[in-house]
């Protein structure tokens, strides 16, 4: 019991010392001011800490059309609405990002790194994936009408019908059935007999 009370007293003294040190800190000048009182000692007037905003009830993130979103803005939107339609996500590193069930209709994702990203069951209509890294990304059950996949790398991606895109899939998903349907090369003999 005596040991506990000593620990509590030492902890209180320690915290009081920190308070004295912080009172003289210029960093607190932003939050409060030091005022002299009649006894000659200074008193600190500190504003109450601001409350943490409630993200569930906060207003949606508004960004002007065409302005590139930051990773933080994307994660905040995904927490609330999962609606990234028409947004500029070009050139971002979104490796392994869970974009399943998102509305990405008309989004600009040119040059983005979406390796292993889950875009299953998403609306990907008119999304511009030009030059994007889509290796091992999942597109299962996604709507991809008029999506631009020019120069996009799709190696190992899970396609809308759950087939796996083969190595060398650039701009289009090559799966096993497409590869086996290609005719075998015919070679002609070097010296044909007359």
Backbone as JSON Lines, residues from 0, in Angstrom:
{"i":0,"aa":"X","n":[0.82,-1.19,0.0],"ca":[0.0,0.0,0.0],"c":[0.87,1.25,0.0]}
{"i":1,"aa":"X","n":[1.93,1.23,0.8],"ca":[2.84,2.37,0.87],"c":[3.53,2.57,-0.47]}
{"i":2,"aa":"X","n":[3.88,1.44,-1.1],"ca":[4.55,1.51,-2.4],"c":[3.63,2.13,-3.45]}
{"i":3,"aa":"X","n":[2.35,1.74,-3.44],"ca":[1.4,2.29,-4.39],"c":[1.24,3.79,-4.2]}
{"i":4,"aa":"X","n":[1.15,4.24,-2.97],"ca":[0.98,5.67,-2.72],"c":[2.23,6.44,-3.14]}
{"i":5,"aa":"X","n":[3.42,5.86,-2.95],"ca":[4.65,6.52,-3.4],"c":[4.67,6.65,-4.92]}
{"i":6,"aa":"X","n":[4.24,5.59,-5.59],"ca":[4.2,5.62,-7.06],"c":[3.22,6.69,-7.53]}
{"i":7,"aa":"X","n":[2.08,6.78,-6.88],"ca":[1.08,7.78,-7.27],"c":[1.62,9.19,-7.03]}
{"i":8,"aa":"X","n":[2.27,9.41,-5.9],"ca":[2.84,10.73,-5.59],"c":[3.9,11.1,-6.63]}
{"i":9,"aa":"X","n":[4.78,10.15,-6.94],"ca":[5.84,10.42,-7.93],"c":[5.24,10.7,-9.3]}
{"i":10,"aa":"X","n":[4.2,9.97,-9.66],"ca":[3.55,10.2,-10.94],"c":[2.92,11.59,-10.98]}
{"i":11,"aa":"X","n":[2.29,12.0,-9.89],"ca":[1.69,13.34,-9.83],"c":[2.76,14.42,-9.94]}
{"i":12,"aa":"X","n":[3.88,14.24,-9.24],"ca":[4.97,15.21,-9.33],"c":[5.54,15.27,-10.74]}
{"i":13,"aa":"X","n":[5.67,14.11,-11.35],"ca":[6.18,14.06,-12.72],"c":[5.26,14.82,-13.67]}
{"i":14,"aa":"X","n":[3.96,14.56,-13.55],"ca":[3.0,15.25,-14.41],"c":[2.97,16.75,-14.14]}
{"i":15,"aa":"X","n":[3.13,17.14,-12.88],"ca":[3.17,18.57,-12.54],"c":[4.4,19.22,-13.17]}
{"i":16,"aa":"X","n":[5.54,18.53,-13.14],"ca":[6.76,19.06,-13.77],"c":[6.58,19.21,-15.28]}
{"i":17,"aa":"X","n":[5.93,18.25,-15.88],"ca":[5.67,18.36,-17.32],"c":[4.79,19.56,-17.59]}
{"i":18,"aa":"X","n":[3.79,19.78,-16.75],"ca":[2.91,20.93,-16.91],"c":[3.66,22.24,-16.81]}
{"i":19,"aa":"X","n":[4.62,22.33,-15.89],"ca":[5.43,23.54,-15.73],"c":[6.31,23.74,-16.96]}
{"i":20,"aa":"X","n":[6.89,22.66,-17.45],"ca":[7.74,22.76,-18.65],"c":[6.93,23.16,-19.86]}
{"i":21,"aa":"X","n":[5.74,22.59,-19.99],"ca":[4.91,22.92,-21.14],"c":[4.37,24.34,-21.06]}
{"i":22,"aa":"X","n":[4.18,24.85,-19.86],"ca":[3.67,26.21,-19.71],"c":[4.63,27.22,-20.3]}
{"i":23,"aa":"X","n":[5.91,26.92,-20.24],"ca":[6.91,27.84,-20.78],"c":[7.18,27.57,-22.25]}
{"i":24,"aa":"X","n":[6.54,26.57,-22.79],"ca":[6.79,26.18,-24.18],"c":[6.14,27.17,-25.14]}
{"i":25,"aa":"X","n":[6.88,27.61,-26.18],"ca":[6.29,28.51,-27.17],"c":[5.23,27.82,-28.01]}
{"i":26,"aa":"X","n":[5.23,26.49,-28.02],"ca":[4.23,25.77,-28.8],"c":[2.83,26.01,-28.27]}
{"i":27,"aa":"X","n":[2.72,26.29,-26.97],"ca":[1.42,26.54,-26.39],"c":[0.9,27.94,-26.68]}
{"i":28,"aa":"X","n":[1.74,28.77,-27.2],"ca":[1.3,30.13,-27.51],"c":[0.18,30.11,-28.54]}
{"i":29,"aa":"X","n":[0.09,29.04,-29.31],"ca":[-0.99,28.93,-30.28],"c":[-2.32,28.67,-29.6]}
{"i":30,"aa":"X","n":[-2.29,27.88,-28.51],"ca":[-3.53,27.48,-27.86],"c":[-3.91,28.37,-26.68]}
{"i":31,"aa":"X","n":[-2.96,29.03,-26.07],"ca":[-3.26,29.83,-24.9],"c":[-2.16,30.83,-24.63]}
{"i":32,"aa":"X","n":[-2.38,31.7,-23.68],"ca":[-1.4,32.72,-23.34],"c":[-1.06,32.64,-21.87]}
{"i":33,"aa":"X","n":[0.13,33.1,-21.54],"ca":[0.55,33.14,-20.14],"c":[0.3,34.56,-19.64]}
{"i":34,"aa":"X","n":[-0.46,34.67,-18.53],"ca":[-0.78,35.96,-17.97],"c":[-0.18,36.08,-16.57]}
{"i":35,"aa":"X","n":[0.46,37.21,-16.24],"ca":[0.95,37.37,-14.87],"c":[-0.23,37.65,-13.94]}
{"i":36,"aa":"X","n":[-0.15,37.12,-12.72],"ca":[-1.2,37.42,-11.75],"c":[-0.58,38.26,-10.62]}
{"i":37,"aa":"X","n":[-1.37,38.76,-9.68],"ca":[-0.85,39.67,-8.65],"c":[0.24,39.06,-7.77]}
{"i":38,"aa":"X","n":[0.34,37.74,-7.67],"ca":[1.35,37.14,-6.8],"c":[2.71,37.08,-7.47]}
{"i":39,"aa":"X","n":[2.78,37.43,-8.75],"ca":[4.06,37.4,-9.45],"c":[4.3,36.11,-10.21]}
{"i":40,"aa":"X","n":[3.43,35.13,-10.03],"ca":[3.58,33.89,-10.8],"c":[2.71,33.96,-12.03]}
{"i":41,"aa":"X","n":[3.05,33.19,-13.0],"ca":[2.28,33.2,-14.25],"c":[1.19,32.15,-14.21]}
{"i":42,"aa":"X","n":[0.06,32.49,-14.79],"ca":[-1.0,31.49,-14.95],"c":[-1.18,31.26,-16.44]}
{"i":43,"aa":"X","n":[-1.56,30.08,-16.76],"ca":[-1.69,29.7,-18.16],"c":[-3.16,29.62,-18.52]}
{"i":44,"aa":"X","n":[-3.51,30.28,-19.6],"ca":[-4.87,30.19,-20.12],"c":[-4.8,29.34,-21.39]}
{"i":45,"aa":"X","n":[-5.34,28.15,-21.32],"ca":[-5.27,27.22,-22.45],"c":[-6.68,26.94,-22.93]}
{"i":46,"aa":"X","n":[-6.85,26.99,-24.24],"ca":[-8.15,26.68,-24.82],"c":[-8.42,25.18,-24.69]}
{"i":47,"aa":"X","n":[-9.67,24.83,-24.58],"ca":[-10.03,23.42,-24.49],"c":[-9.67,22.72,-25.79]}
{"i":48,"aa":"X","n":[-9.23,21.48,-25.7],"ca":[-8.87,20.77,-26.93],"c":[-10.09,20.61,-27.82]}
{"i":49,"aa":"X","n":[-9.84,20.67,-29.12],"ca":[-10.94,20.52,-30.05],"c":[-11.34,19.06,-30.12]}
{"i":50,"aa":"X","n":[-12.61,18.82,-30.33],"ca":[-13.13,17.46,-30.4],"c":[-12.74,16.82,-31.72]}
{"i":51,"aa":"X","n":[-12.6,15.52,-31.7],"ca":[-12.31,14.76,-32.91],"c":[-13.59,14.73,-33.74]}
{"i":52,"aa":"X","n":[-13.49,15.08,-35.04],"ca":[-14.71,15.12,-35.84],"c":[-15.29,13.72,-36.03]}
{"i":53,"aa":"X","n":[-16.61,13.65,-36.05],"ca":[-17.31,12.4,-36.27],"c":[-17.4,12.18,-37.78]}
{"i":54,"aa":"X","n":[-16.6,11.23,-38.3],"ca":[-16.52,11.02,-39.73],"c":[-17.8,10.42,-40.3]}
{"i":55,"aa":"X","n":[-18.58,9.71,-39.49],"ca":[-19.81,9.11,-39.99],"c":[-20.85,10.17,-40.32]}
{"i":56,"aa":"X","n":[-20.87,11.26,-39.56],"ca":[-21.87,12.3,-39.76],"c":[-21.3,13.54,-40.44]}
{"i":57,"aa":"X","n":[-20.04,13.47,-40.88],"ca":[-19.44,14.64,-41.5],"c":[-19.88,14.76,-42.95]}
{"i":58,"aa":"X","n":[-19.72,15.95,-43.49],"ca":[-20.09,16.2,-44.87],"c":[-19.16,15.44,-45.8]}
{"i":59,"aa":"X","n":[-19.65,15.0,-46.96],"ca":[-18.79,14.27,-47.89],"c":[-17.66,15.16,-48.39]}
{"i":60,"aa":"X","n":[-16.56,14.52,-48.74],"ca":[-15.4,15.26,-49.23],"c":[-15.72,15.81,-50.61]}
{"i":61,"aa":"X","n":[-15.61,17.11,-50.74],"ca":[-15.88,17.77,-52.0],"c":[-14.57,18.22,-52.64]}
{"i":62,"aa":"X","n":[-14.31,17.73,-53.83],"ca":[-13.12,18.1,-54.58],"c":[-13.6,18.53,-55.96]}
{"i":63,"aa":"X","n":[-13.01,19.59,-56.48],"ca":[-13.39,20.06,-57.8],"c":[-13.15,18.97,-58.83]}
{"i":64,"aa":"X","n":[-14.0,18.9,-59.86],"ca":[-13.82,17.89,-60.91],"c":[-12.43,18.0,-61.55]}
{"i":65,"aa":"X","n":[-11.81,16.86,-61.77],"ca":[-10.5,16.82,-62.41],"c":[-9.33,16.94,-61.46]}
{"i":66,"aa":"X","n":[-9.56,17.38,-60.22],"ca":[-8.48,17.52,-59.25],"c":[-8.13,16.13,-58.72]}
{"i":67,"aa":"X","n":[-6.85,15.83,-58.72],"ca":[-6.38,14.52,-58.28],"c":[-6.6,14.34,-56.78]}
{"i":68,"aa":"X","n":[-7.21,13.22,-56.41],"ca":[-7.46,12.93,-55.0],"c":[-6.2,12.39,-54.34]}
{"i":69,"aa":"X","n":[-6.07,12.65,-53.05],"ca":[-4.97,12.08,-52.27],"c":[-5.42,10.72,-51.73]}
{"i":70,"aa":"X","n":[-4.46,9.93,-51.27],"ca":[-4.77,8.62,-50.7],"c":[-5.72,8.77,-49.51]}
{"i":71,"aa":"X","n":[-5.48,9.79,-48.68],"ca":[-6.33,10.02,-47.51],"c":[-7.76,10.34,-47.92]}
{"i":72,"aa":"X","n":[-7.93,11.17,-48.95],"ca":[-9.27,11.52,-49.41],"c":[-10.0,10.28,-49.93]}
{"i":73,"aa":"X","n":[-9.26,9.42,-50.63],"ca":[-9.86,8.2,-51.16],"c":[-10.35,7.31,-50.02]}
{"i":74,"aa":"X","n":[-9.52,7.13,-49.01],"ca":[-9.93,6.26,-47.89],"c":[-11.13,6.83,-47.15]}
{"i":75,"aa":"X","n":[-11.21,8.14,-47.01],"ca":[-12.37,8.75,-46.35],"c":[-13.64,8.54,-47.17]}
{"i":76,"aa":"X","n":[-13.54,8.68,-48.49],"ca":[-14.7,8.45,-49.35],"c":[-15.13,6.99,-49.27]}
{"i":77,"aa":"X","n":[-14.15,6.08,-49.26],"ca":[-14.48,4.66,-49.2],"c":[-15.16,4.28,-47.89]}
{"i":78,"aa":"X","n":[-14.84,4.99,-46.81],"ca":[-15.49,4.71,-45.52],"c":[-16.96,5.12,-45.53]}
{"i":79,"aa":"X","n":[-17.28,6.17,-46.29],"ca":[-18.64,6.7,-46.24],"c":[-19.52,6.22,-47.39]}
{"i":80,"aa":"X","n":[-19.12,6.47,-48.64],"ca":[-20.06,6.22,-49.73],"c":[-19.59,5.21,-50.77]}
{"i":81,"aa":"X","n":[-18.3,4.96,-50.89],"ca":[-17.72,4.09,-51.91],"c":[-18.06,4.57,-53.32]}
{"i":82,"aa":"X","n":[-18.29,5.87,-53.46],"ca":[-18.6,6.46,-54.76],"c":[-17.42,7.31,-55.23]}
{"i":83,"aa":"X","n":[-16.65,6.77,-56.15],"ca":[-15.51,7.49,-56.72],"c":[-15.74,7.78,-58.2]}
{"i":84,"aa":"X","n":[-16.99,7.84,-58.61],"ca":[-17.3,8.04,-60.03],"c":[-16.79,9.4,-60.5]}
{"i":85,"aa":"X","n":[-16.14,9.37,-61.66],"ca":[-15.63,10.59,-62.27],"c":[-14.43,11.21,-61.58]}
{"i":86,"aa":"X","n":[-13.87,10.56,-60.58],"ca":[-12.75,11.13,-59.82],"c":[-11.42,10.88,-60.51]}
{"i":87,"aa":"X","n":[-10.45,11.74,-60.22],"ca":[-9.1,11.62,-60.77],"c":[-8.23,10.85,-59.78]}
{"i":88,"aa":"X","n":[-7.92,9.6,-60.12],"ca":[-7.08,8.74,-59.3],"c":[-5.81,8.37,-60.07]}
{"i":89,"aa":"X","n":[-5.46,9.18,-61.05],"ca":[-4.34,8.85,-61.94],"c":[-3.01,8.88,-61.21]}
{"i":90,"aa":"X","n":[-2.16,7.9,-61.55],"ca":[-0.8,7.85,-61.04],"c":[-0.65,7.51,-59.57]}
{"i":91,"aa":"X","n":[-1.71,7.09,-58.92],"ca":[-1.63,6.79,-57.48],"c":[-1.18,5.36,-57.22]}
{"i":92,"aa":"X","n":[-0.56,5.15,-56.07],"ca":[-0.16,3.82,-55.64],"c":[-1.28,3.25,-54.77]}
{"i":93,"aa":"X","n":[-2.09,2.39,-55.36],"ca":[-3.25,1.82,-54.67],"c":[-3.1,0.3,-54.58]}
{"i":94,"aa":"X","n":[-1.89,-0.16,-54.33],"ca":[-1.61,-1.6,-54.26],"c":[-2.45,-2.24,-53.17]}
{"i":95,"aa":"X","n":[-3.18,-3.31,-53.55],"ca":[-3.97,-4.07,-52.59],"c":[-5.2,-3.35,-52.06]}
{"i":96,"aa":"X","n":[-5.58,-2.23,-52.63],"ca":[-6.72,-1.44,-52.15],"c":[-8.03,-2.2,-52.35]}
{"i":97,"aa":"X","n":[-8.91,-2.16,-51.37],"ca":[-10.23,-2.79,-51.47],"c":[-11.19,-1.79,-52.1]}
{"i":98,"aa":"X","n":[-11.43,-1.96,-53.4],"ca":[-12.36,-1.12,-54.13],"c":[-13.59,-1.93,-54.54]}
{"i":99,"aa":"X","n":[-13.83,-3.03,-53.85],"ca":[-14.97,-3.89,-54.2],"c":[-16.27,-3.15,-53.93]}
{"i":100,"aa":"X","n":[-17.22,-3.34,-54.84],"ca":[-18.52,-2.71,-54.68],"c":[-18.53,-1.21,-54.86]}
{"i":101,"aa":"X","n":[-17.48,-0.66,-55.46],"ca":[-17.38,0.8,-55.65],"c":[-18.01,1.23,-56.97]}
{"i":102,"aa":"X","n":[-18.45,2.46,-56.99],"ca":[-18.87,3.09,-58.24],"c":[-17.69,3.93,-58.73]}
{"i":103,"aa":"X","n":[-16.99,3.42,-59.74],"ca":[-15.83,4.12,-60.31],"c":[-16.14,4.6,-61.73]}
{"i":104,"aa":"X","n":[-17.4,4.67,-62.08],"ca":[-17.81,5.01,-63.44],"c":[-17.14,6.31,-63.9]}
{"i":105,"aa":"X","n":[-16.41,6.21,-65.02],"ca":[-15.76,7.37,-65.61],"c":[-14.54,7.88,-64.87]}
{"i":106,"aa":"X","n":[-14.02,7.11,-63.92],"ca":[-12.84,7.55,-63.14],"c":[-11.59,7.53,-64.01]}
{"i":107,"aa":"X","n":[-10.65,8.41,-63.7],"ca":[-9.37,8.48,-64.38],"c":[-8.34,7.75,-63.53]}
{"i":108,"aa":"X","n":[-7.91,6.58,-64.0],"ca":[-6.95,5.78,-63.25],"c":[-5.7,5.52,-64.09]}
{"i":109,"aa":"X","n":[-5.41,6.44,-65.01],"ca":[-4.25,6.29,-65.89],"c":[-2.96,6.19,-65.08]}
{"i":110,"aa":"X","n":[-2.16,5.17,-65.39],"ca":[-0.85,5.02,-64.76],"c":[-0.88,4.66,-63.29]}
{"i":111,"aa":"X","n":[-2.02,4.32,-62.75],"ca":[-2.1,3.96,-61.33],"c":[-1.57,2.55,-61.1]}
{"i":112,"aa":"X","n":[-1.05,2.32,-59.91],"ca":[-0.58,0.99,-59.53],"c":[-1.68,0.33,-58.71]}
{"i":113,"aa":"X","n":[-2.43,-0.55,-59.35],"ca":[-3.56,-1.24,-58.71],"c":[-3.27,-2.73,-58.57]}
{"i":114,"aa":"X","n":[-2.0,-3.07,-58.44],"ca":[-1.62,-4.48,-58.3],"c":[-2.31,-5.07,-57.07]}
{"i":115,"aa":"X","n":[-2.94,-6.24,-57.26],"ca":[-3.66,-6.97,-56.21],"c":[-4.85,-6.2,-55.64]}
{"i":116,"aa":"X","n":[-5.31,-5.16,-56.32],"ca":[-6.49,-4.42,-55.85],"c":[-7.75,-5.24,-56.1]}
{"i":117,"aa":"X","n":[-8.71,-5.15,-55.21],"ca":[-9.98,-5.86,-55.35],"c":[-11.03,-4.9,-55.87]}
{"i":118,"aa":"X","n":[-11.37,-5.06,-57.15],"ca":[-12.4,-4.23,-57.77],"c":[-13.6,-5.09,-58.15]}
{"i":119,"aa":"X","n":[-13.77,-6.22,-57.45],"ca":[-14.87,-7.12,-57.76],"c":[-16.2,-6.46,-57.46]}
{"i":120,"aa":"X","n":[-17.19,-6.8,-58.31],"ca":[-18.55,-6.3,-58.13],"c":[-18.62,-4.77,-58.13]}
{"i":121,"aa":"X","n":[-17.76,-4.14,-58.94],"ca":[-17.72,-2.67,-59.02],"c":[-18.21,-2.19,-60.38]}
{"i":122,"aa":"X","n":[-18.62,-0.95,-60.44],"ca":[-19.0,-0.33,-61.71],"c":[-17.75,0.34,-62.28]}
{"i":123,"aa":"X","n":[-17.18,-0.28,-63.32],"ca":[-15.96,0.23,-63.95],"c":[-16.23,0.73,-65.36]}
{"i":124,"aa":"X","n":[-17.46,1.12,-65.64],"ca":[-17.82,1.61,-66.97],"c":[-17.06,2.9,-67.28]}
{"i":125,"aa":"X","n":[-16.47,2.95,-68.47],"ca":[-15.73,4.12,-68.98],"c":[-14.55,4.54,-68.09]}
{"i":126,"aa":"X","n":[-14.03,3.63,-67.28],"ca":[-12.83,3.94,-66.48],"c":[-11.63,3.92,-67.41]}
{"i":127,"aa":"X","n":[-10.74,4.9,-67.27],"ca":[-9.53,4.96,-68.09],"c":[-8.38,4.33,-67.31]}
{"i":128,"aa":"X","n":[-8.04,3.08,-67.67],"ca":[-6.94,2.35,-67.05],"c":[-5.67,2.42,-67.91]}
{"i":129,"aa":"X","n":[-5.55,3.37,-68.81],"ca":[-4.4,3.45,-69.72],"c":[-3.09,3.38,-68.94]}
{"i":130,"aa":"X","n":[-2.24,2.38,-69.29],"ca":[-0.92,2.25,-68.68],"c":[-0.91,1.86,-67.22]}
{"i":131,"aa":"X","n":[-2.04,1.43,-66.69],"ca":[-2.11,1.07,-65.26],"c":[-1.54,-0.32,-65.02]}
{"i":132,"aa":"X","n":[-1.01,-0.54,-63.82],"ca":[-0.55,-1.86,-63.4],"c":[-1.73,-2.55,-62.72]}
{"i":133,"aa":"X","n":[-2.3,-3.53,-63.41],"ca":[-3.46,-4.25,-62.9],"c":[-3.12,-5.72,-62.64]}
{"i":134,"aa":"X","n":[-1.85,-6.0,-62.39],"ca":[-1.42,-7.38,-62.13],"c":[-2.15,-7.92,-60.91]}
{"i":135,"aa":"X","n":[-2.71,-9.11,-61.08],"ca":[-3.39,-9.85,-60.0],"c":[-4.55,-9.08,-59.38]}
{"i":136,"aa":"X","n":[-5.07,-8.07,-60.07],"ca":[-6.25,-7.35,-59.58],"c":[-7.49,-8.21,-59.86]}
{"i":137,"aa":"X","n":[-8.53,-8.03,-59.09],"ca":[-9.77,-8.79,-59.27],"c":[-10.85,-7.9,-59.88]}
{"i":138,"aa":"X","n":[-11.39,-8.38,-61.03],"ca":[-12.48,-7.69,-61.72],"c":[-13.74,-8.55,-61.72]}
{"i":139,"aa":"X","n":[-13.79,-9.59,-60.9],"ca":[-14.89,-10.55,-60.9],"c":[-16.23,-9.84,-60.69]}
{"i":140,"aa":"X","n":[-17.18,-10.14,-61.58],"ca":[-18.54,-9.59,-61.55],"c":[-18.59,-8.06,-61.67]}
{"i":141,"aa":"X","n":[-17.58,-7.46,-62.26],"ca":[-17.58,-6.0,-62.44],"c":[-18.09,-5.64,-63.83]}
{"i":142,"aa":"X","n":[-18.76,-4.51,-63.92],"ca":[-19.22,-3.98,-65.2],"c":[-18.09,-3.15,-65.8]}
{"i":143,"aa":"X","n":[-17.62,-3.56,-66.99],"ca":[-16.46,-2.88,-67.59],"c":[-16.77,-2.34,-68.98]}
{"i":144,"aa":"X","n":[-18.01,-1.98,-69.25],"ca":[-18.39,-1.45,-70.55],"c":[-17.59,-0.2,-70.88]}
{"i":145,"aa":"X","n":[-16.94,-0.22,-72.04],"ca":[-16.16,0.92,-72.56],"c":[-14.98,1.32,-71.68]}
{"i":146,"aa":"X","n":[-14.5,0.42,-70.83],"ca":[-13.3,0.72,-70.04],"c":[-12.09,0.72,-70.97]}
{"i":147,"aa":"X","n":[-11.19,1.67,-70.8],"ca":[-9.99,1.78,-71.63],"c":[-8.84,1.07,-70.94]}
{"i":148,"aa":"X","n":[-8.39,-0.05,-71.54],"ca":[-7.31,-0.85,-70.98],"c":[-6.03,-0.75,-71.81]}
{"i":149,"aa":"X","n":[-5.91,0.29,-72.63],"ca":[-4.75,0.44,-73.5],"c":[-3.45,0.45,-72.67]}
{"i":150,"aa":"X","n":[-2.54,-0.46,-73.02],"ca":[-1.23,-0.6,-72.36],"c":[-1.31,-0.95,-70.88]}
{"i":151,"aa":"X","n":[-2.48,-1.37,-70.41],"ca":[-2.62,-1.8,-69.01],"c":[-2.09,-3.23,-68.88]}
{"i":152,"aa":"X","n":[-1.33,-3.49,-67.84],"ca":[-0.76,-4.82,-67.6],"c":[-1.74,-5.62,-66.75]}
{"i":153,"aa":"X","n":[-2.22,-6.75,-67.31],"ca":[-3.25,-7.55,-66.66],"c":[-2.75,-8.94,-66.25]}
{"i":154,"aa":"X","n":[-1.46,-9.15,-66.18],"ca":[-0.9,-10.46,-65.84],"c":[-1.47,-10.96,-64.51]}
{"i":155,"aa":"X","n":[-2.08,-12.16,-64.53],"ca":[-2.59,-12.77,-63.3],"c":[-3.87,-12.16,-62.76]}
{"i":156,"aa":"X","n":[-4.45,-11.22,-63.49],"ca":[-5.69,-10.58,-63.01],"c":[-6.85,-11.58,-63.07]}
{"i":157,"aa":"X","n":[-7.78,-11.45,-62.15],"ca":[-9.0,-12.27,-62.15],"c":[-10.04,-11.49,-62.93]}
{"i":158,"aa":"X","n":[-10.43,-12.05,-64.09],"ca":[-11.32,-11.34,-65.0],"c":[-12.77,-11.44,-64.53]}
{"i":159,"aa":"X","n":[-13.66,-10.74,-65.2],"ca":[-15.07,-10.65,-64.82],"c":[-15.76,-12.0,-64.74]}
{"i":160,"aa":"X","n":[-15.3,-12.98,-65.53],"ca":[-15.88,-14.32,-65.51],"c":[-15.08,-15.29,-64.63]}
{"i":161,"aa":"X","n":[-14.19,-14.76,-63.83],"ca":[-13.33,-15.47,-62.89],"c":[-12.18,-16.23,-63.57]}
{"i":162,"aa":"X","n":[-11.98,-16.02,-64.87],"ca":[-10.81,-16.62,-65.52],"c":[-9.58,-15.79,-65.15]}
{"i":163,"aa":"X","n":[-8.41,-16.4,-65.25],"ca":[-7.16,-15.74,-64.88],"c":[-6.46,-15.27,-66.15]}
{"i":164,"aa":"X","n":[-6.09,-14.01,-66.19],"ca":[-5.36,-13.46,-67.34],"c":[-3.93,-14.0,-67.32]}
{"i":165,"aa":"X","n":[-3.49,-14.48,-68.46],"ca":[-2.16,-15.08,-68.57],"c":[-1.08,-14.01,-68.65]}
{"i":166,"aa":"X","n":[0.15,-14.44,-68.42],"ca":[1.31,-13.55,-68.53],"c":[1.36,-13.02,-69.96]}
{"i":167,"aa":"X","n":[1.66,-11.76,-70.09],"ca":[1.69,-11.12,-71.4],"c":[0.37,-10.46,-71.78]}
{"i":168,"aa":"X","n":[-0.57,-10.42,-70.84],"ca":[-1.86,-9.77,-71.09],"c":[-1.69,-8.27,-70.94]}
{"i":169,"aa":"X","n":[-1.54,-7.59,-72.06],"ca":[-1.39,-6.13,-72.04],"c":[-2.5,-5.54,-72.89]}
{"i":170,"aa":"X","n":[-3.36,-4.79,-72.27],"ca":[-4.47,-4.16,-72.97],"c":[-5.68,-5.05,-73.15]}
{"i":171,"aa":"X","n":[-5.5,-6.34,-73.01],"ca":[-6.59,-7.3,-73.09],"c":[-6.23,-8.53,-72.26]}
{"i":172,"aa":"X","n":[-7.25,-9.18,-71.73],"ca":[-7.02,-10.36,-70.89],"c":[-6.92,-11.59,-71.77]}
{"i":173,"aa":"X","n":[-5.75,-12.19,-71.78],"ca":[-5.55,-13.45,-72.49],"c":[-5.74,-14.57,-71.48]}
{"i":174,"aa":"X","n":[-6.74,-15.44,-71.73],"ca":[-6.91,-16.56,-70.81],"c":[-6.61,-17.86,-71.53]}
{"i":175,"aa":"X","n":[-6.62,-18.97,-70.83],"ca":[-6.23,-20.26,-71.4],"c":[-7.03,-20.64,-72.63]}
{"i":176,"aa":"X","n":[-8.33,-20.38,-72.64],"ca":[-9.15,-20.76,-73.79],"c":[-8.74,-19.98,-75.03]}
{"i":177,"aa":"X","n":[-8.39,-18.71,-74.89],"ca":[-7.96,-17.91,-76.04],"c":[-6.6,-18.37,-76.55]}
{"i":178,"aa":"X","n":[-5.73,-18.76,-75.63],"ca":[-4.4,-19.19,-76.04],"c":[-4.48,-20.53,-76.76]}
{"i":179,"aa":"X","n":[-5.31,-21.48,-76.27],"ca":[-5.4,-22.8,-76.89],"c":[-6.14,-22.75,-78.22]}
{"i":180,"aa":"X","n":[-7.0,-21.75,-78.46],"ca":[-7.73,-21.64,-79.71],"c":[-6.88,-21.09,-80.85]}
{"i":181,"aa":"X","n":[-5.72,-20.54,-80.55],"ca":[-4.87,-20.01,-81.6],"c":[-4.3,-21.16,-82.41]}
{"i":182,"aa":"X","n":[-4.27,-21.03,-83.74],"ca":[-3.75,-22.12,-84.56],"c":[-2.26,-22.33,-84.33]}
{"i":183,"aa":"X","n":[-1.85,-23.58,-84.43],"ca":[-0.44,-23.91,-84.28],"c":[0.31,-23.41,-85.5]}
{"i":184,"aa":"X","n":[1.54,-22.91,-85.32],"ca":[2.3,-22.44,-86.48],"c":[2.64,-23.61,-87.4]}
{"i":185,"aa":"X","n":[2.51,-23.38,-88.69],"ca":[2.81,-24.39,-89.7],"c":[4.17,-24.07,-90.27]}
{"i":186,"aa":"X","n":[5.03,-25.08,-90.26],"ca":[6.36,-24.86,-90.83],"c":[6.44,-25.56,-92.18]}
{"i":187,"aa":"X","n":[7.1,-24.93,-93.1],"ca":[7.28,-25.54,-94.42],"c":[8.67,-26.13,-94.49]}
{"i":188,"aa":"X","n":[8.82,-27.25,-95.18],"ca":[10.14,-27.87,-95.28],"c":[11.12,-26.96,-96.0]}
{"i":189,"aa":"X","n":[12.39,-27.07,-95.6],"ca":[13.43,-26.23,-96.19],"c":[13.67,-26.56,-97.65]}
{"i":190,"aa":"X","n":[13.7,-27.86,-98.02],"ca":[13.91,-28.29,-99.4],"c":[12.73,-29.16,-99.83]}
{"i":191,"aa":"X","n":[11.69,-28.54,-100.36],"ca":[10.53,-29.34,-100.77],"c":[10.9,-30.29,-101.92]}
{"i":192,"aa":"X","n":[10.34,-31.48,-101.89],"ca":[10.59,-32.45,-102.97],"c":[9.76,-32.08,-104.18]}
{"i":193,"aa":"X","n":[10.37,-32.3,-105.37],"ca":[9.66,-31.97,-106.61],"c":[8.65,-32.99,-106.92]}
